[in-house]
Amino acid sequence: MILLGVKVNNLDKQELLSKVEQFLSEPKFHQIATINPEFILEAQKNEKFRNILNNCDLDIADGIGIKFAFWRYGKHLKCRMTGIDLMHRILKIASDRGLGIFLAANKDGLSTWEETRKAILKKYPKLKITGDNFDCHPRESGDPVLGFEASVLDSRLRGNDQLMLFCNFGAPYQELFINSVKCDNIRLAIGVGGSFDFLTGKTKRAPVLVCRLGLEWFWRLLQKPDPLVPRRWKRIWNAVIIFPIKIILNR
C-alpha cells in the first residue's frame, strides 16, 4: 500500500515475524522502518527520507492513523505494531540465536545506551550488547551530525557476528543514520524512537485499553516533561489533524 507516496507493507503479525527471521538468515544488510503519520508527513518535504523509507526491506504500520488511512482507501490493515513491541520480539529472537546487539542512543535523550543495556539484560541475560551515545544534532542538510567518521563506527559494528542495530534518534535522523552506516555484518537495523525510554522505565507505556483505542499520543503527552509539551503538541496536531486531512483530500 502507498500512502501519500510512502510504502507501507500490509502483513499480519506472523508474516512480519517470518520476515524478521528471514532477514536474520540472509548475510546482508536489512533496514526496517515503523511508519506512523509523522513519518509520512516528514517524507512529503524530505525526499531523502522518503527514498530511504521506500527502499527499506520492511515498512511496518505504527500508529492508529495508518489504520484509518487504510480504511479511507477501502483496505484492511492486518497488523499495527509499535516500535517497542517489535523491539521486544526481535530481542527475543536475538537471545534465542545468541546474536549481537548494538544500541545507538542519542546522548541528549532520556536513556543512555548503558542504561538501556542494563534494562534489556534483566529480561534477556544471554544477549551480547554493545553501543554508544551519539551527539546527533541535525545539520542544515537535515542529516545528523555524529562527530566521528562513519568508518570508525563501521569497524566497531564488524566486531559482532550477525549484529542487530537499534537506534533511538527519532525520525528522520535515525533512518538517515542507519542508512549512512550500512554494513554487511548488520543483518537487521531499525529505528525505534522512544523505545529505549520504555525499556528503562523513564517513560511509562499506556494501558492496554488506551493502546487499543489508539490514544497513545495523548498518554505520551501526559508523560513528557513540561519543556517538551509545545513540540509534542505540534506533533499531535500533525498526526491527528493534518495527516487525516491530507489522506481525505488525496485521490
N, C-alpha and C positions, 0 to 999 in steps of 0.2 A: 504494500500500500504506500502511495506517495501522498504526503500531507504538506501542502504549500512548498513543494519541491524537495521535501526531505523523506527519505526512505524509512519505513517502519515495518519490520518483519512481523507477520501475524502468525505466531506459532503458539501451541499450547505449552504448558509447563514442562511436560515430559519431552517434547520436541526441543525446547530451549536447552534443557539439561543434556540431552543427547548431543546437541551441537557443541556444548562445552566439552564433553567427553571426547568428541571427535577432534576438536581443536588441540586438545592436550596430547592426542596421539599422532599429530602431524608435526614433523620437525621444521616448523616455520612460524613466523610471527602472525598473531591474530589480534585484532582490536575489536572490543565490544563497547557499544555506547548505550546508555539508558536514556531514551528520548522522552522529554516532557515538553509542555508548551513553551517554556522559556528557551529550550534548545532550538525549537523551530522558529521562534521569533528572532533569536540571535542569528540564525542561519540566513534570514532574509536580507540582512545587511552585512554579513561576514561571509564572503564567498569561499575563503579558505576553510573556514569551519564547516560550511555546508558540504564542500567537496570531501572533507575528512569523514563526516557522518555518512555520506552516501557511498563511501568506499570501505566502511567498516565491514568486517566479516559478519557482524550480527548487530542489528539495531533493535533493542528491546523497548517496548512501551512502558513508560513510567509516568504516572500522573493521570488523574481521573479525566482531565481534559482530552487526552488522547482517545480514551474510550468514547467520549461524547462525539469527538470528531469522526470516528469510525461510523457511529450511528448516523451522522449527518450524510454520509455517502452510502447509506444502506448496508453497511458492513458490520459484522460482529467481531469485536476484539477477543481473541481466545484467551489471552493471558496478559495481565498487567503486573509487572514485578518491579519493586523498588530496588534501588542500588544496594541497600543494606541486606535485603532478603537474598538477592543474588550473590552478594559477597559471602554471606554465611554458607550458602550452598557450595560455592566454589572452594571456600576454605575447608569444608568437609571432604570434598573430593581430593584436595591437595594433601590433607592429612592422611587420608587412606592410601594415597600413592607415594607419600614421602617426598613431595615436591617442594622446591624452594620458593620463598615469597620475598618480594622487595616492596617496601612501603615508601612511597614518595609523599611526604607531608609538607604542607605549607607552614613555614616556620612562624608565621603570624596567625595561624589558626588556633583553635582551642586545644587540639590534641597533637602532641609531638609523635614522631614515629616510634620512639621508645615507649611512650605510654600506651600507644596502640598495640605494639608488640606484646607488652605485658598483659593487656586485656585479652588478646587473641590466645595467648598461650595458656590462659586459665581454662579455656574450653578445648583447645587443640594443642596439648603439650608436646606433641611429637613434631610439630611444624618447625622447619628451618626458616627463620625470618631475619632479614637484614633490611636496611633502609637508610634514609637520610631526611633532614629537614631543609627545605629549599626556600630561598628568597625569590619568590616568583611574582614580583610586581610586573605589570604589563609595560611593554614598550609602546611607542606611538603606533607601531605597525600592528599592535594587537597581540603579538607573540609574547610569551612570558620571558622575563629576564631571569636567568638562572644563576649567573655569577660564576660559571665554570664552563669549560669546553665539553661539548657533548661526548667527545671521545673518552673523557675521564669517567663519566657515568657508564659509558659503553663497556669499558674494561671491568668495572665492578659488576655489571649485570652478567658478564660472561663467566663470573666465578661460581654461579649456581646452576645446577642441572635443571632443565625444564622449568625455568623460573617463571612465576607469575608476577605481574606488576600491578599494584593498586595505587592510584593517585587521587588525592583529595583536594586539588586546587580549585575545583568548581569550574563550570563551563563558562567560556570556551577554552580556558587555559589548560585544563587537564587533558583535553583531547588534543590540543596543539602540542603539548609537552610529550604525550605518548607517541604521537606521530613523528616527532623530531628525534626520538631516541630508539627507533626501530632496531631490533637486534634479533637475529635468527635464534638466539638462545632463549628468547622470551616466547613461550608458547601462547600466552594469553595476557592481554593488558586491558585494563578497564578503569575509567574514571568513576569514582564512587562518591563524589561530593562530600556531604556531611556524615558519611558512614563511620568514619574514624571516631567522631564525637559520640555517636550512638554506642559504639563498642566500648569506649572508655567511660560512658555514663555521664559525660558532660552535657549531653543533650538527651532528654528522655523521649522515647518513642511514644507516639499517640496510642491511645487504647484501641483495641481491635475494632470496636464499633465505629470509632472516628475514622479509621483507615478505610473501612468498608463503605462509608458514606462519602469518601473522597475529600475529607476535610482536614487532611494532614497539614495543609498550608496554614490553616487557622491555628492549629495546635503549635506549629513551629513558631508562628508569630508570638504566641504567648511565652514561648521558651527562650526567645532571644533577648540578650541584654539591651537596655534602652538605646545605646548609640547606634544599634543596627536596625532599629524599628523603621526609620524612614526608608532605608534601602529595601527592607523586607516588604513594606507597603507597595513600593514601586513594582517589585517582582510579582506580588499578588495581583496588582492592577493589570499587569501584562498577561498573566496566566488566566485570570478569572474574567476579565473584560475584553481586552484587546484580542487575545487569541480566538475566543469564540466568535467575535465579530468578523474577523478575517476568514474563519472557516465557513461561517454562514454566507458571507458575500462571495466567497470563491466558487467558481463554477468549473 
